Amino acid sequence: MPSGDIYNHETVQLDGETFSDCEFRDCRLVYAGGEPPQFRGCSFVGCDWKYDEAAARTLAHLKLVWSVGGKSSVQALIKDITVSR
């Protein structure tokens, strides 16, 4: 479990990782659809979020659902994501 690390201009694989008090600067953060990462007290500056493998297939599926008339279902999912907890 990385703690207090600084990542600068790096590609960081996120699946299954837990990051505490880390700083990410101008990084490519890659999630492939495995165990979701956990971030505790981390900061992100100028990072690019990339989705590979299963995560990319899920996004492609949501685009398809949107395009065939499921816009309201995708919007409901986005609303659920953005609701504060």
C-alpha positions in Angstrom: 0.0 0.0 0.0 1.8 3.1 -1.2 1.7 5.9 1.5 2.9 9.4 1.1 4.5 8.7 -2.3 4.8 11.3 -5.1 4.1 10.1 -8.6 5.3 12.5 -11.3 4.8 11.9 -15.1 4.3 8.2 -14.5 1.8 5.6 -15.7 0.2 4.1 -12.6 -1.8 0.9 -12.6 -4.7 1.4 -10.2 -6.5 -2.0 -10.0 -6.6 -3.4 -6.5 -4.3 -0.7 -5.0 -4.8 1.5 -2.0 -3.0 4.9 -1.9 -2.8 7.0 1.2 -1.6 10.6 1.2 -0.1 10.3 -2.2 0.3 13.0 -4.8 -0.1 12.4 -8.5 1.3 15.0 -10.9 0.7 14.8 -14.6 0.3 11.0 -14.4 -1.6 8.6 -16.5 -3.9 6.7 -14.1 -5.0 3.3 -15.6 -7.9 1.3 -14.4 -8.6 -2.0 -16.2 -11.8 -3.1 -14.4 -10.4 -5.2 -11.6 -10.8 -4.5 -7.9 -11.5 -0.7 -7.6 -8.6 1.3 -6.2 -8.9 3.2 -2.9 -7.6 6.7 -2.4 -7.2 8.3 1.1 -6.0 11.9 1.3 -4.5 11.9 -2.2 -4.2 14.8 -4.5 -4.3 14.8 -8.3 -2.8 17.5 -10.6 -3.1 17.4 -14.4 -3.7 13.6 -14.5 -5.2 11.7 -17.4 -7.5 8.8 -16.4 -7.4 5.9 -18.8 -9.7 2.9 -18.9 -8.5 -0.4 -20.3 -9.8 -4.0 -20.7 -13.0 -4.6 -18.8 -13.3 -1.0 -17.8 -13.1 0.1 -21.4 -15.6 -2.5 -22.5 -18.0 -1.3 -19.8 -17.7 2.3 -21.1 -18.3 1.0 -24.7 -21.4 -0.7 -23.5 -22.7 2.4 -21.9 -22.1 4.3 -25.1 -24.1 1.7 -27.0 -27.0 1.8 -24.5 -27.0 5.6 -24.8 -27.1 5.4 -28.7 -30.0 2.9 -28.8 -32.4 4.8 -26.7 -31.2 4.2 -23.1 -30.1 7.7 -22.5 -32.2 8.0 -19.3 -30.6 4.9 -17.9 -27.1 6.2 -18.4 -28.1 9.6 -17.1 -29.5 7.9 -13.9 -26.2 6.1 -13.5 -24.3 9.3 -13.8 -26.6 11.0 -11.3 -26.0 8.1 -8.9 -22.3 8.5 -9.3 -22.3 12.3 -8.6 -24.6 12.2 -5.5 -22.6 13.0 -2.4 -22.3 10.3 0.2 
